[in-house]
Amino acid sequence: MLKFIKGHMESIDGVATYPMISLCIFFLFFAILFLWVFTARKAYIKEVSELPLEDDNNQNNQLEL
């Protein structure tokens, strides 16, 4: 099966550029994500991290009433 795929891939001109483009996109995505994490406001991260807990607290308060 691999020989079948390899044979077709070798017949495509410039096929070596696709892995390099994929690597660049992968690297850029995680570099931008890394920068965003370190520059995001702490208050925003705290607010977003507590969102799942707010729904549980609201449901528990409604059940008690």
Buried (B, 14 or more C-beta within 10 A) or exposed (E): EEEEEEEEEEEEEEEEEEEEEEEEEEEEEEEEEEEEEEEEEEEEEEEEEEEEEEEEEEEEEEEEE
